[in-house]
Amino acid sequence: MVGGYFSVPAVEVKIEVVIPEKERSKEEMSPNGKASPLIYKVNGTARHYHLEEHPIASNPYHNPKDVVEASVCHVKDLENGQMREVDLGCGKALLIKESGEFHAVGHKCPHYGAPLVKGVLSKGRVRCPWHGACFNIGTGDIEDFPGLDSLPRFQVKIEKEKVYIRASKQALQTQRRTKMMAKCISLSNYNLSSTNVLIIGAGAAGLVCAETLRQEGFSDRIVMCTMDRHLPYDRPKLSKSMDSHPEQITLRPKEFFRTYDIEVLTEMQVAAVDIKNKTAVFKDGFKMEYNKLLIATGNTPKALSCKGKEVENVFNIRTPEDANRVVKLATSKNVVIVGASFLGMEVAAYLAERAHSVSLVELEEVPFKKFFGERVGRAVMKMFESNRVKFYMQTEVSELREQEGKLKEVVLKSGKVLRADVCVVGVGAVPATGFLKQSGINIDSKGFIVVNKMMQTNVPGVFAAGDAVTFPLALRNNKKVNVPHWQMAHMHGRIAALNMLAHGMEISTVPYLWTAMFGKSIRYAGHGEGFDDVVIQGDLDELKFVAFYTKSDEVVAVASMNYDPIVSKVAEVLAAGRSIRKRDVE
């Protein structure tokens, strides 16, 4: 293997990654630059379209009062491969030195505000230490997800051995930049029942697809439809921050969709797709023709099949209203959660200090056993038990009992009877693809839509993305996998959009996910399915550890708690196509 070491206390891995040693704390011009006009064929006729002109693009400092310039350090203060957070008086920037050049961008990840100085710098991009989003240091553009916005980029100049940054005060304050986007050229001429691009589903995959099309200069009609009542929102927050209202977790405000002519049809369910006539048929009989189609319908939670399953106050958490209602009903009451899934565990953690009691019922002997392995699972279980969550393992629900129509008790197969005022079911999900059964679109035996590396289905012009697909994962020798995670849905949407525009772009991203419980996060990168061993460094009892998941002799995934930015470092190594051997982490 090439090159040096990186280390975090008690963990040493032989991998070449540049990281900000001094700043470590305790705890391609992108295709979206100023492009030439593109041509896209719409129903056989070629149309030219230009990116919307923003004065800010040609002269980012058109208002002199909005500009600040400051000397931030001496040229010798930073070595190559180092990052430093610098203060310009009215806000901070991230100063980076790589290959002898200085760059300055926003210092906070636009996703959830993580300090990027604690992230990982590698080959022209910085990766967020919390959730793995990646930004180009030259342009500030987002290159891997989660999140929608890019970083603002600031001018750097060197005078008399001093480094100066010139920045817009507004950009220093917002710490985010929305990429330039096209608008639709003639919405008034459209036939209501036909669109150029139809996106079924308004989650991360659908939204990123629509935004990427506009960023690439596509100026024809885009329609998104969703069964939800709301515009696209931050779905992971439903179980992590359960009393969030829809307007608090919306990904883009109403005005955004209006400005960029992305139409969203809410409470609209597609009942069938006619691929021969390129038409989607809605449940209410409405039909819409399309030229290109993205199916990003996600999944449907499994319900319980036991006696009494129709009793009131039993929930699958699917919408912000579900989450809000559960919090209200659970406060000072008895809660039973069925399934120690990510959703089940996050809900248990959120309700632990609000409810009178929280009981968790699970078929396995340890939570997360298949995903994080037994030892990590036990450590997490211990943390929950010390926060008053009671586990009933290796059993399942046999009956839900009611009093006056409302849930009163949950009866387990072991014979145990649990008092319950509210029950949350988190026993997995199935892909929401039933409506495609007779369509001719290739679906596997589990109901997943099968796509290639360009997110294309077997039907020309039909793409699919997100939780409902299986796709070839480069990291695991192109094995067809389903990765139902927020970051991956974003990337699927982007790849689908680029290939609708015939860019020939293949997916190669490294899966990255996180879970948050009792104010602590587990971060995870890679694809550990079928791991045969776990190498653990650090202290599980102290919840300060890193776990490397190996298959044969190779590290296929990594998880950590209180060990940032190790997961982002490993993700960068895997993203570069380099392998990590078991002996390197033992």
C-alpha positions as CSV (number, residue, x, y, z in Angstrom):
1,M,0.0,0.0,0.0
2,V,1.1,3.5,-0.8
3,G,2.2,6.1,1.6
4,G,2.0,7.2,5.2
5,Y,-0.1,6.7,8.3
6,F,-3.0,8.4,9.9
7,S,-3.9,7.9,13.5
8,V,-6.5,8.6,16.0
9,P,-5.7,7.8,19.7
10,A,-5.3,4.0,19.8
11,V,-6.1,3.4,16.2
12,E,-3.5,3.3,13.5
13,V,-4.2,2.5,9.9
14,K,-1.7,2.4,7.0
15,I,-3.5,4.6,4.6
16,E,-2.5,7.6,2.6
17,V,-4.9,10.4,3.5
18,V,-4.1,14.1,4.2
19,I,-5.7,15.3,7.4
20,P,-5.5,18.5,9.3
21,E,-3.0,17.5,12.0
22,K,-2.6,20.9,13.6
23,E,-6.3,21.7,13.6
24,R,-7.4,18.3,15.1
25,S,-9.6,19.1,18.1
26,K,-10.4,17.2,21.1
27,E,-13.8,16.0,20.6
28,E,-13.1,19.1,-12.1
29,M,-14.4,22.8,-12.4
30,S,-17.7,21.1,-11.6
31,P,-20.0,20.8,-14.6
32,N,-22.1,23.5,-12.9
33,G,-19.9,26.4,-13.6
34,K,-20.7,28.8,-16.4
35,A,-21.7,26.3,-19.0
36,S,-22.2,27.0,-22.7
37,P,-25.8,26.6,-24.0
38,L,-26.8,23.0,-24.0
39,I,-29.2,21.3,-26.4
40,Y,-31.8,18.9,-25.3
41,K,-34.3,17.2,-27.6
42,V,-37.9,17.6,-26.5
43,N,-40.4,15.5,-28.4
44,G,-38.1,15.5,-31.3
45,T,-37.4,19.3,-31.5
46,A,-34.1,20.7,-30.4
47,R,-34.2,23.5,-27.8
48,H,-31.3,25.7,-26.7
49,Y,-31.3,26.8,-23.1
50,H,-29.1,29.0,-20.9
51,L,-28.4,29.1,-17.2
52,E,-30.2,31.9,-15.5
53,E,-27.9,34.8,-15.2
54,H,-27.1,35.8,-11.6
55,P,-25.1,39.1,-11.2
56,I,-23.3,37.4,-8.3
57,A,-21.7,34.9,-10.7
58,S,-19.7,37.4,-12.7
59,N,-19.0,39.7,-9.9
60,P,-19.6,38.2,-6.4
61,Y,-18.8,41.5,-4.8
62,H,-21.1,43.8,-6.7
63,N,-22.0,45.7,-3.5
64,P,-18.8,47.1,-2.0
65,K,-20.5,47.6,1.5
66,D,-21.1,43.9,1.6
67,V,-17.3,43.1,1.3
68,V,-14.8,42.5,3.9
69,E,-11.0,41.8,3.4
70,A,-8.7,40.7,6.1
71,S,-5.2,39.4,6.6
72,V,-5.6,35.9,8.2
73,C,-2.1,34.5,8.5
74,H,1.5,34.3,7.2
75,V,2.1,32.0,4.2
76,K,4.3,29.8,6.3
77,D,1.7,29.3,9.0
78,L,0.0,26.5,7.0
79,E,1.7,23.3,5.7
80,N,0.4,21.6,2.6
81,G,-2.7,19.4,3.5
82,Q,-3.6,21.7,6.4
83,M,-6.9,23.5,7.2
84,R,-7.5,26.4,9.5
85,E,-10.7,28.2,10.6
86,V,-10.0,31.9,10.3
87,D,-12.0,34.9,11.6
88,L,-12.7,37.8,9.3
89,G,-14.4,39.9,12.0
90,C,-17.9,39.5,10.8
91,G,-17.8,35.7,10.2
92,K,-15.4,32.8,9.7
93,A,-13.9,31.0,6.7
94,L,-12.1,27.8,6.2
95,L,-8.6,28.4,4.8
96,I,-7.0,25.4,3.1
97,K,-3.5,24.8,1.7
98,E,-3.1,22.0,-0.8
99,S,-0.3,21.5,-3.4
100,G,1.2,24.9,-2.5
101,E,-2.1,26.8,-3.2
102,F,-4.4,28.5,-0.8
103,H,-8.2,28.2,-1.0
104,A,-11.0,29.7,1.2
105,V,-14.5,28.4,1.5
106,G,-17.4,28.4,4.1
107,H,-16.3,26.8,7.4
108,K,-19.6,25.0,8.2
109,C,-21.2,22.1,6.4
110,P,-24.5,23.4,5.0
111,H,-26.3,20.2,6.0
112,Y,-26.3,20.4,9.8
113,G,-23.5,22.9,10.5
114,A,-20.6,20.6,11.3
115,P,-17.2,22.4,11.6
116,L,-15.4,21.3,8.4
117,V,-12.0,22.1,10.0
118,K,-12.5,18.8,11.9
119,G,-13.2,17.0,8.6
120,V,-10.9,15.2,6.2
121,L,-9.0,16.9,3.4
122,S,-8.1,14.7,0.5
123,K,-7.2,15.4,-3.2
124,G,-9.0,18.7,-3.7
125,R,-12.1,18.1,-1.5
126,V,-13.0,18.3,2.1
127,R,-15.4,15.7,3.7
128,C,-17.7,16.6,6.6
129,P,-16.8,14.8,9.9
130,W,-20.4,14.2,10.9
131,H,-22.4,12.9,7.9
132,G,-19.8,12.6,5.1
133,A,-20.9,15.3,2.6
134,C,-18.0,16.4,0.3
135,F,-17.1,19.8,-1.1
136,N,-14.7,20.8,-3.8
137,I,-12.1,23.2,-2.2
138,G,-11.6,25.1,-5.5
139,T,-15.3,25.8,-6.3
140,G,-17.1,25.0,-3.0
141,D,-19.4,22.8,-5.0
142,I,-21.0,19.8,-3.2
143,E,-19.7,16.5,-4.6
144,D,-21.2,14.0,-2.2
145,F,-24.2,14.2,0.1
146,P,-26.3,14.7,2.3
147,G,-27.5,18.2,2.0
148,L,-28.5,20.4,-1.0
149,D,-26.3,23.5,-0.9
150,S,-22.7,24.1,-1.7
151,L,-20.1,26.2,0.2
152,P,-19.5,29.8,-0.6
153,R,-16.0,30.3,-2.1
154,F,-13.9,33.3,-1.1
155,Q,-11.0,35.1,-2.9
156,V,-7.5,34.6,-1.6
157,K,-4.5,36.8,-2.4
158,I,-0.9,36.7,-1.1
159,E,0.8,40.0,-0.5
160,K,4.2,40.4,1.2
161,E,4.1,36.8,2.5
162,K,0.6,37.5,4.1
163,V,-2.6,35.6,3.2
164,Y,-5.6,37.8,2.7
165,I,-9.3,36.7,2.2
166,R,-11.8,38.8,0.5
167,A,-15.4,37.8,1.2
168,S,-19.0,38.8,1.0
169,K,-20.4,39.5,4.5
170,Q,-23.7,37.8,3.6
171,A,-21.9,34.6,2.5
172,L,-19.9,34.6,5.7
173,Q,-23.1,34.8,7.7
174,T,-25.2,32.2,5.7
175,Q,-22.3,29.8,5.1
176,R,-24.1,28.3,2.2
177,R,-24.6,28.8,-1.5
178,T,-27.3,27.5,-3.8
179,K,-25.9,26.6,-7.2
180,M,-27.1,28.6,-10.2
181,M,-30.2,27.1,-11.8
182,A,-32.1,27.4,-15.1
183,K,-35.8,28.3,-15.2
184,C,-38.5,26.8,-17.4
185,I,-38.7,28.7,-20.6
186,S,-42.4,28.8,-21.4
187,L,-44.6,27.2,-18.8
188,S,-47.7,29.0,-20.2
189,N,-47.5,26.9,-23.4
190,Y,-47.7,23.6,-21.6
191,N,-50.5,21.0,-21.9
192,L,-51.4,20.2,-18.3
193,S,-51.4,16.5,-18.9
194,S,-47.8,16.2,-20.3
195,T,-44.4,17.0,-18.9
196,N,-40.9,16.5,-20.1
197,V,-39.7,15.0,-16.8
198,L,-42.0,13.3,-14.3
199,I,-40.6,12.4,-10.9
200,I,-42.7,10.0,-8.8
201,G,-41.8,10.6,-5.2
202,A,-40.6,13.7,-3.4
203,G,-37.9,12.5,-1.1
204,A,-34.2,13.3,-1.3
205,A,-33.8,11.4,-4.6
206,G,-36.6,13.1,-6.4
207,L,-35.7,16.6,-5.1
208,V,-32.0,16.2,-6.0
209,C,-32.9,15.0,-9.4
210,A,-35.1,18.0,-10.1
211,E,-32.4,20.4,-8.7
212,T,-29.6,18.8,-10.7
213,L,-31.6,19.1,-14.0
214,R,-32.1,22.8,-13.3
215,Q,-28.4,23.3,-12.3
216,E,-27.3,21.7,-15.6
217,G,-29.4,24.2,-17.5
218,F,-32.4,22.0,-18.3
219,S,-35.3,24.4,-19.0
220,D,-38.3,22.2,-19.8
221,R,-41.1,21.2,-17.6
222,I,-40.4,19.2,-14.4
223,V,-43.3,17.7,-12.4
224,M,-42.8,15.9,-9.0
225,C,-45.7,14.0,-7.5
226,T,-46.0,12.7,-4.0
227,M,-48.6,10.9,-1.8
228,D,-47.5,13.2,1.0
229,R,-49.3,16.4,2.0
230,H,-46.0,18.3,2.2
231,L,-43.2,19.6,0.1
232,P,-40.0,17.5,0.4
233,Y,-38.8,17.4,4.0
234,D,-35.9,16.0,6.1
235,R,-37.2,12.5,6.7
236,P,-34.4,11.3,9.1
237,K,-35.7,13.9,11.6
238,L,-39.0,12.1,12.0
239,S,-37.4,9.6,14.4
240,K,-34.5,11.7,15.6
241,S,-36.4,14.9,16.4
242,M,-40.0,13.8,16.7
243,D,-41.7,17.0,17.6
244,S,-40.4,18.9,14.5
245,H,-43.3,20.5,12.5
246,P,-43.4,20.1,8.7
247,E,-42.3,23.8,8.1
248,Q,-39.3,23.3,10.4
249,I,-37.9,20.3,8.4
250,T,-38.8,21.3,4.9
251,L,-35.8,21.0,2.6
252,R,-36.7,23.9,0.4
253,P,-39.3,26.7,0.9
254,K,-42.3,27.1,-1.4
255,E,-40.7,30.1,-3.1
256,F,-37.8,27.9,-4.2
257,F,-40.1,25.6,-6.2
258,R,-41.9,28.7,-7.7
259,T,-38.6,30.4,-8.6
260,Y,-37.1,27.4,-10.4
261,D,-40.4,26.1,-11.9
262,I,-40.3,22.7,-10.2
263,E,-44.0,21.7,-9.9
264,V,-44.9,19.5,-6.9
265,L,-48.3,17.7,-6.9
266,T,-49.0,16.7,-3.3
267,E,-51.4,14.0,-2.2
268,M,-51.2,12.4,-5.7
269,Q,-50.7,8.7,-6.0
270,V,-49.6,6.9,-9.2
271,A,-51.6,3.7,-9.7
272,A,-49.9,2.4,-12.9
273,V,-47.2,3.3,-15.5
274,D,-47.9,2.6,-19.2
275,I,-44.4,2.4,-20.7
276,K,-45.6,1.9,-24.3
277,N,-47.5,5.2,-24.2
278,K,-45.1,6.9,-21.7
279,T,-48.0,7.7,-19.4
280,A,-48.4,7.7,-15.6
281,V,-52.0,6.9,-14.5
282,F,-53.0,8.4,-11.1
283,K,-55.3,6.8,-8.6
284,D,-58.0,9.4,-9.4
285,G,-57.9,8.6,-13.1
286,F,-55.8,11.6,-14.1
287,K,-53.1,10.7,-16.7
288,M,-49.8,12.4,-17.4
289,E,-47.5,11.8,-20.4
290,Y,-43.8,12.1,-19.8
291,N,-40.6,12.0,-21.9
292,K,-38.3,10.9,-19.1
293,L,-39.4,9.3,-15.8
294,L,-37.8,8.9,-12.4
295,I,-39.4,6.4,-10.0
296,A,-38.3,7.3,-6.4
297,T,-41.2,6.1,-4.3
298,G,-39.1,4.8,-1.4
299,N,-40.6,2.1,0.8
300,T,-43.7,1.3,2.8
301,P,-43.4,0.3,6.5
302,K,-44.4,-3.2,7.4
303,A,-47.4,-3.5,9.7
304,L,-48.0,-6.0,12.5
305,S,-50.0,-9.0,11.5
306,C,-51.1,-10.0,15.0
307,K,-54.6,-10.0,16.5
308,G,-55.8,-6.5,17.3
309,K,-53.6,-4.7,14.8
310,E,-56.4,-2.2,13.9
311,V,-56.6,-0.8,17.4
312,E,-56.2,3.0,17.8
313,N,-52.8,4.5,18.8
314,V,-50.6,2.0,16.9
315,F,-48.3,3.9,14.6
316,N,-45.8,3.4,11.7
317,I,-44.0,6.7,11.6
318,R,-44.4,7.9,8.1
319,T,-45.2,11.6,8.3
320,P,-44.4,14.6,10.6
321,E,-48.0,14.3,11.8
322,D,-47.4,10.7,12.9
323,A,-44.3,11.7,14.8
324,N,-46.0,14.7,16.5
325,R,-49.0,12.6,17.5
326,V,-46.8,9.9,19.0
327,V,-44.9,12.5,21.1
328,K,-48.2,13.9,22.3
329,L,-49.7,10.6,23.2
330,A,-46.5,9.2,24.8
331,T,-45.8,12.1,27.2
332,S,-46.0,10.7,30.7
333,K,-47.6,7.5,29.3
334,N,-46.5,3.9,28.6
335,V,-44.9,3.3,25.2
336,V,-44.2,0.0,23.5
337,I,-41.9,-0.1,20.5
338,V,-41.9,-3.2,18.3
339,G,-38.6,-3.7,16.4
340,A,-35.0,-2.6,17.4
341,S,-34.5,-1.1,13.9
342,F,-32.9,2.3,13.4
343,L,-36.3,3.8,13.6
344,G,-37.4,1.8,16.6
345,M,-34.2,2.6,18.6
346,E,-34.2,6.3,17.7
347,V,-37.9,6.6,18.7
348,A,-37.1,4.8,22.0
349,A,-34.2,7.2,22.7
350,Y,-36.3,10.3,21.9
351,L,-39.3,9.2,24.1
352,A,-37.2,7.8,27.0
353,E,-37.2,11.1,29.0
354,R,-40.8,12.1,28.0
355,A,-42.7,8.9,28.5
356,H,-43.5,7.2,31.8
357,S,-42.1,3.9,30.5
358,V,-40.5,2.7,27.2
359,S,-40.4,-1.0,26.4
360,L,-38.8,-2.4,23.3
361,V,-39.7,-5.8,21.8
362,E,-37.3,-7.5,19.3
363,L,-36.9,-10.9,17.7
364,E,-33.1,-10.8,17.8
365,E,-31.1,-11.2,21.0
366,V,-29.2,-7.9,20.6
367,P,-30.2,-4.7,18.8
368,F,-28.4,-3.9,15.5
369,K,-26.7,-7.4,15.6
370,K,-26.8,-7.9,11.8
371,F,-25.7,-4.3,11.1
372,F,-23.2,-3.4,13.8
373,G,-22.3,-6.8,15.2
374,E,-23.0,-8.3,18.6
375,R,-20.4,-6.4,20.7
376,V,-21.4,-2.9,19.4
377,G,-25.1,-3.9,19.7
378,R,-24.6,-4.9,23.4
379,A,-22.8,-1.6,24.2
380,V,-25.7,0.3,22.6
381,M,-28.3,-1.8,24.5
382,K,-26.5,-1.0,27.8
383,M,-26.7,2.7,27.0
384,F,-30.4,2.4,26.5
385,E,-30.9,0.4,29.7
386,S,-29.1,3.0,31.7
387,N,-31.7,5.5,30.2
388,R,-34.7,3.5,31.5
389,V,-35.5,1.6,28.3
390,K,-36.6,-2.0,29.0
391,F,-35.9,-4.7,26.4
392,Y,-37.9,-7.8,25.7
393,M,-35.7,-9.7,23.3
394,Q,-36.1,-12.9,21.3
395,T,-39.9,-12.6,21.4
396,E,-42.6,-10.9,19.3
397,V,-46.1,-9.5,19.7
398,S,-49.0,-12.0,19.7
399,E,-51.9,-9.6,20.5
400,L,-52.7,-5.9,20.9
401,R,-55.5,-5.4,23.5
402,E,-57.9,-2.5,23.6
403,Q,-60.2,-0.7,26.0
404,E,-62.9,1.4,24.4
405,G,-61.1,1.1,21.0
406,K,-57.8,2.4,22.3
407,L,-54.6,0.4,22.9
408,K,-54.3,-0.8,26.5
409,E,-51.9,-3.8,26.5
410,V,-49.4,-5.5,24.3
411,V,-49.2,-9.3,24.8
412,L,-45.9,-11.0,23.9
413,K,-45.5,-14.6,22.6
414,S,-43.5,-15.2,25.8
415,G,-46.7,-14.6,27.7
416,K,-45.6,-11.3,29.2
417,V,-48.2,-8.5,29.1
418,L,-47.0,-4.9,28.8
419,R,-49.1,-1.9,29.7
420,A,-49.2,0.4,26.6
421,D,-51.0,3.7,25.7
422,V,-49.1,4.0,22.4
423,C,-47.3,1.5,20.2
424,V,-44.7,2.4,17.5
425,V,-44.0,-0.3,14.9
426,G,-40.5,-0.4,13.3
427,V,-40.2,-3.9,11.9
428,G,-38.8,-3.0,8.5
429,A,-40.2,-1.9,5.2
430,V,-40.9,-3.1,1.7
431,P,-40.3,-1.2,-1.5
432,A,-43.3,0.9,-2.6
433,T,-43.3,-0.6,-6.1
434,G,-46.6,-2.6,-6.2
435,F,-48.0,-0.2,-8.8
436,L,-45.3,-1.3,-11.3
437,K,-46.2,-5.0,-11.2
438,Q,-47.7,-5.2,-14.8
439,S,-45.5,-2.3,-16.2
440,G,-42.7,-4.2,-17.9
441,I,-40.2,-2.4,-15.6
442,N,-37.7,-5.0,-14.2
443,I,-38.4,-5.7,-10.5
444,D,-36.6,-8.4,-8.5
445,S,-38.2,-11.1,-6.2
446,K,-38.2,-8.7,-3.2
447,G,-40.0,-5.9,-5.1
448,F,-36.9,-3.7,-5.7
449,I,-36.5,-2.0,-9.1
450,V,-33.3,-3.2,-10.8
451,V,-31.1,-0.4,-12.2
452,N,-27.6,-0.1,-13.7
453,K,-24.8,2.2,-12.6
454,M,-26.5,5.1,-14.4
455,M,-29.8,4.5,-12.5
456,Q,-31.4,3.3,-15.7
457,T,-34.1,0.6,-15.6
458,N,-34.5,-2.0,-18.4
459,V,-36.9,0.5,-20.1
460,P,-35.3,3.4,-22.1
461,G,-36.0,6.8,-20.5
462,V,-37.1,5.3,-17.2
463,F,-34.8,5.8,-14.2
464,A,-35.2,4.8,-10.6
465,A,-33.5,5.9,-7.4
466,G,-33.5,5.7,-3.6
467,D,-34.8,3.1,-1.2
468,A,-36.8,1.2,-3.8
469,V,-33.8,0.2,-6.0
470,T,-31.0,-2.3,-6.2
471,F,-27.9,-1.0,-8.0
472,P,-24.3,-2.2,-8.6
473,L,-22.1,-1.0,-5.7
474,A,-18.6,-0.3,-7.0
475,L,-17.2,-0.7,-3.5
476,R,-18.3,-4.4,-3.4
477,N,-17.3,-5.4,-6.9
478,N,-20.5,-4.2,-8.4
479,K,-22.7,-6.5,-6.4
480,K,-26.4,-5.5,-6.7
481,V,-27.4,-4.0,-3.3
482,N,-30.2,-2.0,-1.8
483,V,-28.8,0.8,0.4
484,P,-31.9,2.6,2.0
485,H,-30.0,5.6,3.3
486,W,-30.5,9.4,3.1
487,Q,-27.0,10.1,1.6
488,M,-27.4,7.4,-1.1
489,A,-30.8,8.7,-2.2
490,H,-29.3,12.1,-2.8
491,M,-26.6,10.6,-5.0
492,H,-29.0,8.4,-6.9
493,G,-31.1,11.4,-7.8
494,R,-28.1,13.3,-9.0
495,I,-26.8,10.4,-11.2
496,A,-30.3,9.9,-12.6
497,A,-30.6,13.6,-13.6
498,L,-27.1,13.6,-15.3
499,N,-28.0,10.5,-17.3
500,M,-31.4,11.9,-18.3
501,L,-29.2,14.6,-19.9
502,A,-26.9,11.9,-21.5
503,H,-23.8,12.6,-19.4
504,G,-22.9,8.9,-19.1
505,M,-22.2,9.3,-15.4
506,E,-21.8,6.1,-13.3
507,I,-22.4,5.9,-9.5
508,S,-19.3,5.2,-7.4
509,T,-20.1,6.8,-4.0
510,V,-19.3,5.1,-0.7
511,P,-22.5,4.6,1.5
512,Y,-22.5,6.8,4.6
513,L,-25.1,6.9,7.4
514,W,-25.6,8.0,10.9
515,T,-27.9,7.4,13.8
516,A,-28.5,9.6,16.8
517,M,-29.5,8.4,20.3
518,F,-29.3,10.2,23.7
519,G,-27.2,13.0,22.2
520,K,-24.6,10.5,20.8
521,S,-24.1,9.5,17.2
522,I,-22.9,6.4,15.5
523,R,-21.4,7.1,12.1
524,Y,-21.0,4.4,9.5
525,A,-19.4,4.1,6.1
526,G,-19.1,1.3,3.6
527,H,-21.3,-1.8,3.1
528,G,-20.8,-4.4,5.7
529,E,-23.4,-7.0,4.6
530,G,-22.0,-10.5,5.2
531,F,-19.1,-9.3,7.4
532,D,-17.3,-12.2,9.1
533,D,-15.4,-10.4,11.8
534,V,-15.3,-7.1,13.6
535,V,-12.0,-5.5,14.8
536,I,-12.7,-3.0,17.6
537,Q,-10.4,-0.3,18.8
538,G,-11.1,2.0,21.8
539,D,-13.5,1.3,24.6
540,L,-17.0,0.0,24.1
541,D,-18.0,0.6,27.7
542,E,-17.0,4.2,27.5
543,L,-18.9,4.4,24.1
544,K,-15.7,5.7,22.5
545,F,-14.7,3.3,19.8
546,V,-14.2,2.5,16.2
547,A,-15.3,-0.9,14.7
548,F,-13.9,-2.2,11.4
549,Y,-16.1,-4.8,9.6
550,T,-14.1,-7.3,7.6
551,K,-14.9,-9.9,5.0
552,S,-12.1,-12.4,4.4
553,D,-9.1,-10.1,4.7
554,E,-10.7,-6.8,3.6
555,V,-12.3,-4.0,5.6
556,V,-15.8,-3.5,4.0
557,A,-17.2,-1.0,6.5
558,V,-16.5,1.1,9.6
559,A,-18.6,2.4,12.5
560,S,-17.6,4.8,15.2
561,M,-18.8,6.6,18.3
562,N,-17.0,9.7,19.7
563,Y,-14.1,9.0,17.3
564,D,-14.5,11.7,14.6
565,P,-13.3,12.0,11.9
566,I,-12.3,8.3,11.5
567,V,-15.4,7.3,9.5
568,S,-14.9,10.1,7.1
569,K,-11.2,9.2,6.7
570,V,-12.0,5.6,5.9
571,A,-14.8,6.8,3.5
572,E,-12.2,8.9,1.6
573,V,-9.8,6.0,1.3
574,L,-12.6,3.7,0.0
575,A,-13.8,6.4,-2.3
576,A,-10.3,6.6,-3.8
577,G,-10.6,3.0,-4.7
578,R,-8.0,1.8,-2.3
579,S,-8.5,-1.2,-0.1
580,I,-7.9,-1.5,3.6
581,R,-6.6,-4.9,4.9
582,K,-7.6,-6.4,8.2
583,R,-4.0,-6.4,9.3
584,D,-3.8,-2.6,8.8
585,V,-6.5,-2.1,11.5
586,E,-5.6,-4.9,14.0
